[in-house]
Amino acid sequence: MHFDADRGSVYFSITPVGWGTWICFTSLLFAGISVVLYEGVPFFISPTYFWDLVDELKMTHVFIPTSIVDELQKRGYIPTKSHSLKSLKVLMSGGSVMKSQLYDFFYSNIEKDIAFTSVFGSTEFLGSCFVFDFTLPIYKGEIPAISLGVNVEVVDETADHGGGLMDGKFNKNIHSGGSSISDAELQSALR
């Protein structure tokens, strides 16, 4: 529901076998969504191999680790004029905090109509806690929404809710306002 997917969607995930996202994405098969799971470096074969795959398999939704996006930026591996990327709706990244310059890299070198966003989850949780939602705007360094069905609470090291690390702002913005929490705020709160 968050990602505007249907039976014609093709999800692509570049993740190590040990990550919970392998299991998460395979659950999409029950909704009739096609899934491509890939382990490895997507630019090992050629600098444009990742973009070639997006076009060839008509991917609509892509999840790649932030470290891969970082490497694409460092190496300057961008789509060429021969890449249409017409099928691609959203490119999600996770596994570590997304640096703001990666947003700049993406939007200056890749289609502006493709949503580029960070997501947050964990292998232990076997899912995402914070995700992208097409109904909300994307801001550098922020994750727009809490995953449906997930109750998120931020507490201090004593598990005290009263004087929580994000007292008020967290409850107001995410639970009732539908606004976003930044990667930095989340990482700070989880330390």
NORRABEL-V360285 format. One record per pair of residues at least 24 apart in sequence whose C-alpha atoms are under 6 Angstrom apart, sorted by sequence separation. I is the first residue (numbers start at 1). J is the second residue. If there is no record, write none. Layout:
i:I j:J
i:I j:J
//
This chain:
i:9 j:33
i:10 j:34
i:11 j:35
i:12 j:36
i:13 j:37
i:14 j:38
i:15 j:39
i:90 j:114
i:92 j:116
i:94 j:118
i:7 j:32
i:10 j:35
i:12 j:37
i:14 j:39
i:89 j:114
i:90 j:115
i:91 j:116
i:92 j:117
i:93 j:118
i:94 j:119
i:118 j:143
i:7 j:33
i:90 j:116
i:92 j:118
i:94 j:120
i:60 j:87
i:66 j:93
i:51 j:79
i:59 j:87
i:60 j:88
i:61 j:89
i:65 j:93
i:66 j:94
i:58 j:87
i:59 j:88
i:60 j:89
i:61 j:90
i:62 j:91
i:63 j:92
i:64 j:93
i:65 j:94
i:47 j:77
i:55 j:85
i:61 j:91
i:62 j:92
i:63 j:93
i:65 j:95
i:66 j:96
i:144 j:180
i:143 j:180
i:142 j:181
i:143 j:182
i:100 j:140
i:142 j:182
i:100 j:141
i:141 j:182
i:142 j:183
i:141 j:183
i:10 j:59
i:13 j:62
i:10 j:60
i:11 j:61
i:12 j:62
i:13 j:63
i:14 j:64
i:9 j:60
i:11 j:62
i:20 j:123
i:19 j:123
i:20 j:126
i:2 j:133
//
